Amino acid sequence: MGQTDIMGTAEDIADQFLRVTKQYLPHLARLCLISTFLEDGIRMWFQWNDQRDYIEVTWGCGYLLATCFVLINLFGQLGGCILILSRNFVQYACFGLFGIIALQTIAYSILWDLKFLMRNLALGGGLLLLLAESRSEGKSMFAGVPTIKESSPKQYMQLGGRVLLILMFMTLLHFNSSFFSIIQNVVGTGLIVLVAIGFKTKLAALTLVIWLFSLNLYFNAFWTVPTYKPMHDFLKYDFFQSMSVIGGLLLVVALGPGGVSMDEKKKEW
């Protein structure tokens, strides 16, 4: 009975938070989600020569192709961010950013680094949720013609987005015997399972937002490292990638888990 009371109180607090932030939460979610692309696009501008030289040396592709790579990343990311924030051609912007993720995964050899690969997939999950949000809600072409409750492509995109988002948290699990790590792993695993299956989804996703944001501030405080040190860029990269995953989770909080979830099925029971 005590656990039921605690869960009920937590859900009431979450519902009250959603009522207060309903108008602003989707906008905040989109801003957080595109933050890593925005930061990376700006970095391409300020580190133009470094990025071009890295690609040219690593792949031996020549000056022209290396320059094209930097240009695609620069305009592809900044252009996609502008379209998403302005709510214009969002689906095309999402597909463009999917392409950027795939291009960088190959160019920076992320495909062979499991941790970075999982984080990129989690980033793709956030974009998938944004793509689902941008789809029309099954509008009919003719007045009076009944429409389906929710289109299958949209609800399966929401499912795929939720599942991919949890990959970020799997990279945060620490397999050691310390008490704090055990508690963190147990609680974290429970929350990501709840988000994946869509049970108590908004509460679980909101809790993960708070957890990931706290860990992000603690472990990826790039502003405490001098800019001339390589660690500054590594921490900055991780920080904004985590913020993008937070944006995806905020979309889950704002829009719900979608049709393929236990929360939705409970309504039918």
Long-range contacts (C-beta under 8 A, 24 or more apart in sequence): 7-200, 10-203, 11-200, 11-203, 14-202, 14-203, 14-206, 17-206, 18-202, 18-253, 18-254, 22-254, 25-250, 25-253, 25-254, 26-133, 26-250, 26-251, 26-254, 26-255, 28-247, 28-250, 29-247, 29-248, 29-250, 29-251, 29-253, 29-254, 30-84, 30-85, 30-130, 30-247, 30-251, 31-85, 31-247, 32-243, 32-244, 32-246, 32-247, 32-250, 33-84, 33-126, 33-127, 33-130, 33-244, 33-247, 33-248, 33-250, 33-251, 34-80, 34-81, 34-84, 34-85, 34-97, 34-244, 34-247, 35-240, 35-243, 35-244, 35-247, 36-123, 36-237, 36-240, 36-241, 36-243, 36-244, 37-77, 37-78, 37-80, 37-81, 37-97, 37-100, 37-244, 38-77, 38-78, 38-81, 38-240, 39-236, 39-240, 40-73, 40-77, 40-237, 40-240, 41-73, 41-74, 41-75, 41-76, 41-77, 41-78, 41-81, 42-78, 43-233, 44-70, 44-73, 44-74, 44-77, 45-74, 55-107, 58-107, 58-109, 59-107, 69-103, 69-107, 72-100, 72-103, 73-100, 73-103, 73-104, 76-100, 84-130, 90-130, 90-131, 90-134, 91-131, 91-134, 91-135, 94-127, 94-130, 94-131, 94-134, 95-131, 97-127, 98-124, 98-127, 101-127, 115-171, 118-167, 118-168, 118-170, 118-171, 119-167, 119-168, 119-171, 119-241, 119-245, 121-164, 121-167, 122-164, 122-165, 122-166, 122-167, 122-168, 122-245, 122-248, 123-241, 123-244, 123-245, 124-164, 125-160, 125-161, 125-162, 125-163, 125-164, 125-165, 125-167, 125-245, 125-248, 126-161, 126-164, 126-165, 126-244, 126-245, 126-247, 126-248, 126-251, 127-161, 127-248, 128-157, 128-158, 128-160, 128-161, 128-164, 129-157, 129-158, 129-161, 129-162, 129-165, 129-248, 129-251, 129-252, 129-255, 130-248, 130-251, 131-157, 132-157, 132-158, 132-161, 132-258, 133-251, 133-255, 149-259, 150-258, 150-259, 152-259, 154-258, 154-259, 155-258, 155-259, 155-260, 156-260, 157-258, 158-255, 158-257, 158-258, 158-259, 158-260, 158-261, 159-198, 159-257, 159-258, 159-260, 159-261, 161-248, 161-251, 161-252, 162-195, 162-196, 162-198, 162-201, 162-252, 162-257, 162-258, 162-261, 163-196, 165-195, 165-245, 165-248, 165-249, 165-252, 166-192, 166-195, 166-196, 168-212, 168-241, 168-242, 168-245, 169-208, 169-212, 172-212, 172-215, 195-249, 195-252, 195-257, 197-261, 197-262, 198-257, 198-258, 198-260, 198-261, 198-262, 198-263, 198-264, 199-261, 199-262, 199-263, 200-263, 201-252, 201-256, 201-257, 201-261, 201-263, 202-252, 202-253, 202-256, 202-257, 205-249, 205-250, 205-252, 205-253, 206-249, 206-253, 208-249, 209-246, 209-249, 209-250, 209-253, 212-242, 212-245, 212-246, 212-249, 213-242, 213-246, 215-242, 216-242, 216-243, 216-246
